[in-house]
Amino acid sequence: MIAVQQVSKFLGKKELFKEVSFHVHGGERVGLIGTNGAGKTTLFHILLGETEPDEGIVTKAKHLSIGYLPQQCQPPEKRSILAHATDVDQKTGAVRAELNVLQKDMAAAGEPSEIEALVLRQAHLLEQLEHLGGYDLEARAGKILSGLGFHEHQFGSPAATLSGGWVMRLELARLLLSEPDLLLLDEPTNHLDLESLIWLEQYLLSSASAVIVVSHDRAFLNRVVTRILELEGGRLSEYVGNFDFYASEKMQRRQIQLASYKNQQERIRQVERFIDRNRCRKDKARQVQSRIKSLQRMERIEVSAEQSQIHFEFPQPPRSGKRVLELRNVSKAYGDHVIYEGVNLVIEKGDRIAFLGKNGAGKSTLLKILAGREPLSTGERILGHNVALGYYAQYQWEQLAADKCVLDEAASVAGDLPHSRLRGLLGAFLFRGDDVEKRIAVLSGGEKARLILCKLLLQRPNVLLMDEPTNHLDIPSRDVLEEALQEFPGTLCFISHDRHFLNSLCNKVLAVENGRIHLFPGNYDDFVNVWQHRLLPHNEAAPGSEQTPQDAVSSGARRAQQQKRLEARWRNELYRLKKPLQEKLERADAELDELHRLLDSLNEQLGNPDTYQQGQKVQQLQIEYQQCQKDIGRLTQQWEAIALQLEELEENFWKEREIAACSSG
């Protein structure tokens, strides 16, 4: 479908990436990962033909159609949401336009012969429209728009009124509807809530289009892709499998690389010591020259440098009281639109609460109310004893002073912190040297996110309220933030659609639905597997009733011990069912590892000019290389089939248990 051969790209004198090679077949789903600035978006532009590589070539199949979702889009003008979503095919649009003109001509026609000619033309156009799939275009668009969070009553609304995140959803809907041969998706999950994200996963898994997706969402990559391409240090590495396989395989490869590097360095030191000892001895001259030539011919093993990462930890904050925040009978409305009514909530010291709900349900509004950034319509917000709030807004970088430099912006909240310590802290967030003089206006989304986190750290909060803190952070930066928040000794309330992040941090889930809130113990997986079915209408408290979220927790706590015992039995049963398949998967993994090591060895031999002095050996190596590739392809298919069986087994298992729990409850 598309092949990239030895492609290199430079930005001025800086090497962005060098000698990148890979290919994508029809229907493949590939994850493209790397730190911010590694060149992923530039590589997409090269695949699209919008940017020319400095070296190498890109070969595409004839008539290949490519759909591209960038990180940012401009809102369309003078069109409704549905009209823009269905504007995916010029031919279909031309036929529809001619049919509209034809209808006016038929209404104005008087002569029977003229009407007959127009009717024949109309029949031909309708047949053509059916062939192009134009009849069900709006129906398919409606399904995709609904899956991505749009409501049917919005379809006729002007697309120009949409906010940035919803514009991206609309562009994604338009792209999916066009069904190109190859989809290039640049961080499509940034603007989706969990429900839309899960819908997109299912859509991509069932789509016939090949996909190359840039994402920092590990759960999404694990679910969707079967191959990982990593851009690191200007080089591209390939891993057959999902993100978890990549992480494990990369660690193993690095360990092998480091061991080989150390062995070679020790061998070089031994040879150099021999040369130094015997350089002046005539009886050793031949041996010395031989050692010098062997060093010159030696292919040096290079160890890829570790990427710079954020290094920080939240300072010890002042101690707060037991109750840090409380809402009493709170209501919030914008005009006639009621968001919340009669909400009661108590947040205690040490709580780590994840807010879940559809986009538009009011999660960000609730977080703003807790932060004191949104006025109440009615009710009371009570701040606990000695509480120091830190608030990270989803679009907080809009509040950064565009004309200030990084150092001045950080200094605005640093108080009397010495200048040297402030520079050191900025360095921990990767603002080093002249970077601290950069203007806010030229920073990337990831750089702005890092600066806001740095400012938050300087405020020494003991209660953190964070709205999508992982957006625009690459995976290494997310890992560091996650580790820092795990060690944070205060209270945390946050919104995120990163399931790995949710599971690692929260000990309670606050579900927002239809203007009401429901608080449950446990992490995200516990909520999905145990508690989510309790949000069915017959289990929900009526608005204005005396039941509070704390009542729901108390009621749940009485059943928690029994539920834990039941869940432990289920997990043991699931482990027994999965064990044979997991053993098969491990065997396939081991065989693939061995084949990849063999392929690397064959590549090394075929890349050695000395090999081509032995014609028969070259032919044998090429036969082995082709057979090795076939074996890797065969085993990869087996691995994917077993992995799919495991996923289906686990999914069906929990569905059956959930149905059983609902029936008994």
Buried (B, 14 or more C-beta within 10 A) or exposed (E): BBBBBEBBBBEEEEBBBBEBEBEBEEEBBBBBBBBBBBBBBBBBBBBBEEBEBBEBEBEBEEEBEBBBBBBEBEBBEEBBBBBBBBBBBEEBBEBBEBBEEBEEBBEEBEEEEEEEEBEEBBEEBBEBBEEBBBEEBBEBBBBBBBBBBBEEEBBEBBBBEBEEBBBBBBBBBBBBBBBBBBBBBBBBBBBBBBBBBBBBBEBBEEBEBBBBBBBBBBBBBBBBBBBBBBBBBBEBBEBBBBBEBBBEBBEEBEEEBEEEBEEBEEEBEEBEEBBEEBEEEEEBEEEBEEBBEEBEEEEEBEEEEEEEBBEBEBEEBEEBEEBBBBBBBBBBBEEEEBBBBBBBBBBBBEBBBBBBBBBEBBBBBBBBBBBBBBEBBEBEBEBBEEBBBBBBBBEBBEEBEEEBBBBBBBBEEBEEBEEEEBBEBBBBBBBEEEBBEBBBEEBEBBBBBBBBBBBBBBBBBBBBBBBBBBBBBBBBBBBBBBEBBEEBEBBBBBBBBBBBBBBBBBBBBBBBBEBBBBBBBBBBEBBBBBBBBBBEEEEBBEEEEEBBBEBBBEEBEEEBEEBEEBBEEBEEEBEEBBEEBEEBBEBBBEBBEEBBEBBEBBEEBBEEEEBEEEEEEBEEBEEBBEEBEEBBEEBBEBBBEBBEBBEEBBEEBBEEBBEEBEEEE
